[in-house]
Amino acid sequence: MAKWTPSSWRALPAKHIPDDYPDLKALQDVETTLKGYPPLVFAGEARRLKARLADVSEGKAFLLQGGDCAESFKEFHPDNLRDMFRVMMQMAVVLTYGAGQPVVKVGRIAGQFGKPRSSAVEERDGIVLPSYRGDNINGIAFTPECRTPDPKRLLQAYGQSASTLNLLRAFSTGGYANLRNIHKWTLGFVDGSKQTQKYKELCTKITEALDFMEACGVTPASTPQMAATDLYTSHEALLLGYEEAMTRIDSTSGRWYDTSAHMLWIGNRTRQLDHAHVEFMRGIENPIAMKVGMGLEADELLKILDVLNPENEAGRITLIARYGHENVAKGLPHLARTVKEAGRKVVWSCDPMHGNTIKTATGFKTRPFDYILSEVKDFMQILHAENCWPGGVHFEMTGQNVTECTGGMANEVKEEDLSSRYRTHCDPRLNANQALELAFLVSEELGKNRKSEDARLAG
């Protein structure tokens, strides 16, 4: 292949990157400015995540990846970040307990602004304007001024990402993540739900275990892992000009790292082998992910893996399956079998959100909870049948009390409830109660599979 540089992608076709900036010189100036800004993450952190993901690929850990569909400037607030962190911590505790394994926590956060759209334009009442593509490109208000791409938004996105990372690091290492605080992570608006009660019962068991360990001399002071946690960041590497500007040579290894996030992923619409996004991602050393779904043939996937991970490095590649509950059994088995037979080291993760989006009669996009759960269960059962480890889940979720996804056994959201707190800028998200409920259900599946595997090995 041709020699890679951070800008070599520019010679190839690039889908879903806006080409209608009115002032390309201004865009170039912003990208030049960003090249002089400090990195948002460090190469050593990305290497540490890759090592953790290598454990996931070998069935020794589980990946929890979640966060906003698309971050916005309007909803940026420390309370919202804290609540998202709390939900992630709750889910991680539940999954750790059920799987009996470490949980690698990766947020869709601190950079998840841009979104590919099915149409470049939107029409309302005979007026045609550019589609909303995310706050780092244009605004959501349906006016010519807001919908015109503005390169200065990239600078605001960088600033918000830096502030977000600063607060997340404080939460992760400043004492808030101490396991002694597990009872304090419950969000007020779900305090009376059945799932919260179930979570509190689990917390009591963990607290009793901590008391025993402390009596034996094992405390957060002597064991730092009990007092802090690692929360890594990720986003779709969509705007390659921004990603190029944030790509730097690591002084310790001499290799290129994209310092905009610890993990980047290629979307379902931009994974073409001979296009710009695959070209850019092949040259960075970060752990990378790729969405896989209907339409991707097994031989094409192997060719993409050859390009993205020619040395078959464990922890380098995460494949995020997003089929929809009706299609996962049609497309995933052959793909998983082919990857397994080829000896490729990958993390298999399930995105049960994007393939299960429907539109209601009242015009709201939503995702039925039953569809989401069905896809997760099928994903896990299929991979176990193919002797592969179902290593993770990938959710669009929020710590806010929203009504965007219908269903859920506790505090069920009905279709008529959607309009009450429908706040997403793009796609519907699980609220905190639904996310916690799903964590318990995934935990139960992991527990069942662990027991059956133990029985198989013993027999």
C-alpha positions in Angstrom: 0.0 0.0 0.0 1.0 3.6 -0.5 2.9 5.3 2.4 0.5 6.6 5.1 0.5 10.1 6.4 -2.1 11.9 8.5 -3.3 13.6 5.3 -3.1 10.7 2.9 -6.9 10.2 3.2 -7.4 13.5 1.3 -6.6 11.8 -2.0 -9.5 9.3 -1.6 -13.3 9.6 -1.8 -14.7 10.7 1.6 -18.4 10.1 2.5 -20.4 12.1 5.0 -17.8 14.8 5.3 -19.5 18.1 4.5 -18.2 19.9 1.4 -20.4 22.9 1.6 -18.4 25.1 3.9 -18.8 28.6 2.4 -15.2 29.6 3.3 -12.7 26.8 2.8 -9.8 29.1 3.8 -11.5 29.6 7.2 -11.8 25.8 7.6 -8.1 25.4 6.8 -7.2 28.1 9.3 -9.2 26.4 12.1 -7.6 23.1 11.3 -4.1 24.8 11.5 -5.1 26.3 14.8 -6.1 22.9 16.2 -2.8 21.4 15.2 -1.2 23.7 17.7 -3.6 22.8 20.6 -2.6 20.4 23.3 -3.6 16.7 22.9 -6.9 15.8 24.6 -5.6 12.3 25.5 -2.2 10.8 25.7 -0.6 7.9 23.8 0.1 6.0 27.0 -3.6 6.0 27.8 -4.5 4.7 24.4 -1.9 1.9 24.8 -3.4 1.0 28.2 -6.9 0.8 26.7 -5.5 -1.4 23.9 -4.1 -3.8 26.5 -7.4 -3.9 28.3 -9.2 -4.6 25.1 -6.7 -7.4 24.4 -8.0 -9.0 27.6 -11.6 -8.6 26.3 -10.7 -10.3 23.0 -9.4 -13.3 24.9 -12.6 -13.6 27.0 -10.9 -12.2 30.2 -12.9 -9.0 30.5 -16.1 -7.3 29.2 -16.5 -4.0 27.3 -19.1 -1.4 28.3 -19.3 1.4 25.8 -22.0 4.0 26.1 -23.0 7.6 26.0 -24.8 10.3 24.0 -26.0 9.8 20.4 -24.5 13.2 19.6 -23.2 15.6 22.2 -24.5 19.1 22.1 -23.3 22.5 23.1 -26.7 23.3 24.7 -26.8 20.3 27.1 -23.2 20.7 28.2 -23.4 21.0 32.0 -21.3 19.4 34.8 -24.5 17.8 36.3 -25.2 16.0 33.0 -21.7 14.7 32.9 -21.8 13.6 36.5 -25.1 11.8 35.9 -23.7 10.0 32.9 -20.7 8.9 34.9 -22.9 7.6 37.7 -24.9 5.5 35.3 -21.8 4.1 33.7 -20.4 3.2 37.1 -23.7 1.5 38.2 -23.8 -0.5 35.0 -20.2 -1.5 35.4 -20.8 -2.7 38.9 -23.7 -4.8 37.8 -21.8 -6.3 34.9 -18.7 -7.0 36.9 -20.8 -8.9 39.5 -22.6 -10.9 36.9 -19.7 -11.7 34.6 -17.2 -12.2 37.4 -14.7 -10.2 35.2 -13.3 -6.7 34.9 -15.4 -4.3 32.9 -13.6 -1.9 30.5 -15.5 1.4 30.5 -15.5 3.5 27.4 -17.7 6.6 26.9 -19.2 7.9 23.8 -18.2 11.3 25.1 -15.7 14.2 24.8 -15.9 14.3 21.0 -19.0 12.5 19.8 -20.5 15.5 18.0 -20.7 14.8 14.3 -23.3 12.4 12.8 -23.6 11.0 9.3 -27.1 11.6 7.8 -29.1 9.7 5.2 -29.8 12.9 3.3 -27.6 16.0 2.9 -30.7 18.2 2.9 -33.9 18.6 4.9 -37.2 20.0 3.6 -39.9 21.6 5.7 -42.9 23.4 4.2 -41.2 23.7 0.8 -38.0 25.1 2.3 -34.8 23.1 1.7 -31.8 23.5 4.0 -28.7 21.4 4.8 -29.4 18.6 7.3 -28.2 19.0 10.8 -24.9 17.1 11.1 -23.9 17.7 14.7 -23.0 20.7 16.7 -19.4 20.6 15.6 -20.6 21.3 12.0 -23.9 23.3 12.1 -26.8 24.1 14.4 -30.1 22.3 14.9 -32.4 25.2 14.4 -34.1 25.2 10.9 -32.7 28.5 9.6 -30.1 29.2 6.9 -27.8 30.8 9.4 -27.8 27.8 11.8 -27.6 25.1 9.1 -24.6 26.7 7.3 -21.5 24.8 8.3 -19.3 26.9 10.5 -15.6 25.9 11.1 -15.4 27.8 14.4 -17.7 25.2 15.8 -14.7 22.8 15.7 -12.9 25.0 18.2 -15.9 25.0 20.5 -16.1 21.2 20.2 -12.5 21.0 21.2 -13.0 23.2 24.2 -16.0 21.3 25.4 -14.2 18.0 25.0 -11.2 19.3 27.0 -13.5 20.5 29.8 -15.4 17.2 29.7 -12.2 15.1 30.0 -11.0 17.3 32.9 -14.2 16.6 34.9 -14.3 12.9 34.0 -10.7 12.5 35.2 -11.6 14.2 38.4 -14.6 11.9 38.9 -12.5 8.8 38.1 -9.5 9.5 40.3 -10.7 12.1 42.9 -12.6 9.7 45.2 -16.0 9.7 43.6 -15.4 6.3 42.0 -14.4 4.7 45.3 -16.5 1.5 45.7 -17.5 2.8 49.1 -19.6 5.3 47.3 -21.7 2.8 45.3 -24.9 3.6 47.2 -24.4 7.3 46.3 -24.4 6.7 42.5 -28.2 6.2 42.4 -29.9 9.0 40.5 -32.8 10.6 42.3 -35.5 10.3 39.6 -35.1 6.5 39.6 -34.7 6.0 43.3 -38.1 4.2 43.7 -37.8 1.8 40.7 -37.6 -2.0 40.9 -34.2 -1.9 39.2 -32.8 0.6 41.7 -34.0 -1.6 44.6 -32.2 -4.5 42.9 -29.1 -2.4 42.5 -29.2 -1.4 46.2 -29.4 -5.1 47.2 -26.3 -5.7 45.1 -24.6 -2.7 46.7 -25.3 -4.2 50.2 -23.6 -7.4 49.2 -20.6 -5.5 47.9 -20.4 -3.4 51.0 -20.4 -6.5 53.2 -17.6 -7.9 51.1 -15.7 -4.6 51.4 -16.1 -4.7 55.2 -14.7 -8.3 55.2 -11.8 -7.2 53.0 -11.0 -4.2 55.2 -11.0 -6.4 58.2 -8.3 -8.4 56.4 -6.3 -5.3 55.7 -7.4 -4.8 52.1 -8.6 -1.1 51.8 -8.8 1.6 49.1 -5.6 3.0 50.7 -3.7 -0.2 50.2 -5.4 -1.2 46.9 -5.8 1.9 44.7 -8.0 0.1 42.2 -10.8 0.1 44.8 -10.7 3.9 45.1 -10.4 5.0 41.4 -11.3 3.7 37.9 -10.4 4.2 34.3 -13.0 5.7 32.0 -11.8 6.0 28.4 -13.3 8.2 25.6 -14.4 7.4 22.1 -16.2 8.8 19.1 -16.8 8.2 15.5 -13.9 9.5 13.4 -16.1 11.2 10.9 -14.6 14.7 10.4 -11.2 13.6 9.2 -9.8 17.2 9.0 -10.4 17.5 12.8 -8.9 14.0 13.4 -5.8 14.8 11.2 -5.3 18.0 13.2 -5.3 16.1 16.4 -3.0 13.3 15.2 0.5 13.6 16.6 3.8 11.6 16.8 4.2 10.0 20.3 7.6 11.0 21.6 8.2 7.7 23.4 7.3 5.3 20.5 7.7 7.5 17.4 4.3 6.3 16.2 1.2 8.3 15.2 -1.7 8.6 17.7 -5.0 10.4 17.2 -5.1 12.4 20.5 -8.8 13.4 20.1 -9.9 10.2 21.9 -8.6 6.9 23.2 -10.7 4.9 20.8 -12.1 5.9 17.4 -14.5 4.0 15.2 -15.5 3.8 11.6 -19.3 4.0 11.0 -21.5 1.7 9.1 -21.7 4.2 6.2 -17.9 5.0 5.9 -16.2 1.6 6.0 -15.5 1.3 2.3 -12.1 -0.3 1.8 -10.8 2.2 -0.8 -12.2 5.3 0.9 -10.8 8.0 3.2 -12.0 6.8 6.6 -10.3 3.3 6.3 -7.2 5.0 4.9 -6.9 7.4 7.9 -7.6 4.8 10.5 -5.1 2.3 9.3 -2.2 4.6 10.2 -3.1 5.6 13.8 -2.0 3.4 16.7 -5.2 3.9 18.8 -7.5 1.0 19.4 -10.1 1.3 16.7 -13.6 -0.1 16.1 -15.8 -0.6 13.1 -19.6 -1.0 12.8 -20.6 -4.2 11.0 -24.1 -5.0 9.8 -26.2 -6.2 6.9 -24.5 -5.8 3.5 -21.0 -6.5 4.8 -19.7 -9.7 3.3 -17.3 -11.9 5.2 -14.5 -11.7 2.6 -14.8 -7.9 2.5 -14.5 -7.8 6.3 -11.3 -9.9 6.2 -9.8 -7.5 3.6 -10.6 -4.5 5.8 -9.0 -6.3 8.8 -5.9 -6.9 6.7 -5.6 -3.2 6.1 -6.5 -2.0 9.6 -4.7 -4.7 11.6 -2.1 -6.4 9.4 -0.2 -7.7 12.4 -3.3 -9.2 13.9 -2.6 -7.3 17.2 -5.0 -8.2 20.0 -6.9 -5.2 21.3 -6.5 -3.3 18.1 -9.9 -4.0 16.5 -13.4 -4.0 18.0 -16.2 -5.1 15.7 -19.5 -3.5 16.7 -22.4 -5.5 15.4 -25.5 -3.4 14.6 -28.1 -5.5 12.7 -31.5 -5.0 14.3 -33.3 -7.6 16.2 -34.8 -9.1 13.0 -31.5 -9.5 11.1 -28.8 -10.4 13.7 -29.4 -14.1 13.2 -29.2 -13.7 9.5 -25.9 -11.8 9.2 -23.8 -12.4 12.3 -23.2 -16.2 12.4 -21.4 -16.4 9.1 -19.3 -13.3 9.9 -18.3 -14.5 13.3 -17.5 -18.0 12.0 -15.3 -16.6 9.2 -13.4 -14.3 11.5 -12.9 -17.2 14.0 -11.7 -19.6 11.3 -9.3 -17.0 9.9 -7.7 -16.6 13.4 -8.4 -12.9 13.6 -8.1 -11.3 17.1 -11.1 -9.0 17.6 -13.4 -7.8 20.3 -17.1 -8.6 19.4 -19.5 -6.0 20.7 -23.2 -5.4 20.3 -24.8 -2.2 19.3 -28.6 -3.0 19.6 -29.6 0.7 19.1 -29.1 1.7 15.5 -30.7 -1.3 13.8 -33.9 -0.9 15.9 -34.9 2.7 15.2 -38.6 3.1 14.2 -40.8 6.1 13.6 -44.1 6.5 15.4 -47.3 7.7 13.9 -46.8 11.0 15.7 -43.4 11.5 14.0 -41.0 10.6 16.9 -38.1 8.3 16.3 -37.8 5.7 19.0 -36.3 2.4 19.9 -38.4 -0.3 21.6 -36.7 -1.7 24.7 -37.9 -5.2 23.7 -36.1 -5.0 20.4 -32.9 -3.8 22.0 -33.0 -6.6 24.5 -33.8 -9.2 21.9 -30.8 -8.2 19.8 -28.4 -8.4 22.7 -29.6 -11.9 23.7 -29.4 -13.2 20.1 -25.9 -11.6 19.8 -24.6 -13.4 22.9 -26.2 -16.7 22.0 -24.9 -16.6 18.4 -21.4 -15.9 19.4 -21.3 -18.6 22.1 -22.6 -21.0 19.5 -19.7 -20.0 17.2 -17.2 -20.4 20.1 -16.6 -16.7 20.2 -16.6 -14.4 23.2 -19.5 -11.8 23.2 -17.2 -9.3 24.6 -19.2 -6.1 24.9 -22.2 -3.8 24.5 -22.5 -0.4 22.9 -25.4 1.8 24.0 -26.7 5.2 23.3 -27.8 6.4 26.7 -28.0 9.4 29.1 -28.2 10.0 32.8 -31.1 12.4 32.2 -34.7 11.6 32.8 -35.7 11.4 29.2 -38.5 9.6 27.4 -37.0 8.6 24.0 -36.9 4.8 24.0 -40.2 3.0 24.6 -40.7 0.1 27.0 -38.7 -1.2 29.9 -40.2 -3.3 32.7 -39.6 -0.7 35.4 -41.2 2.8 34.8 -42.3 1.8 31.3 -42.1 4.6 28.7 -45.2 4.4 26.5 -45.6 5.9 23.0 -47.8 8.7 24.4 -45.0 9.6 26.9 -42.4 10.4 24.2 -43.3 14.0 23.8 -43.0 14.8 27.5 -39.1 14.6 27.8 -37.9 14.0 24.2 -34.6 15.9 24.2 -32.2 14.2 21.9 -30.6 16.2 19.1 -30.4 13.2 16.9 -31.3 9.6 17.8 -33.3 8.3 20.8 -31.3 7.3 23.9 -31.9 4.9 26.9 -32.6 6.8 30.1 -30.8 5.9 33.3 -33.4 3.5 34.5 -33.6 1.6 31.1 -29.8 1.5 31.0 -29.5 0.0 34.4 -32.3 -2.5 33.6 -30.5 -3.6 30.5 -27.2 -4.0 32.5 -29.0 -6.4 34.8 -30.4 -8.4 31.9 -27.0 -8.6 30.2 -25.4 -9.5 33.5 -27.8 -12.4 33.9 -27.0 -13.7 30.4 -23.3 -13.5 31.1 -23.8 -15.4 34.4 -25.7 -18.1 32.6 -23.1 -18.5 29.9 -20.3 -18.5 32.5 -22.0 -21.3 34.4 -22.6 -23.4 31.2 -19.0 -22.9 30.2 -17.7 -23.9 33.6 -19.9 -27.0 33.4 -18.6 -27.8 29.9 -15.0 -27.6 31.0 -15.7 -29.6 34.2 -17.5 -32.3 32.3 
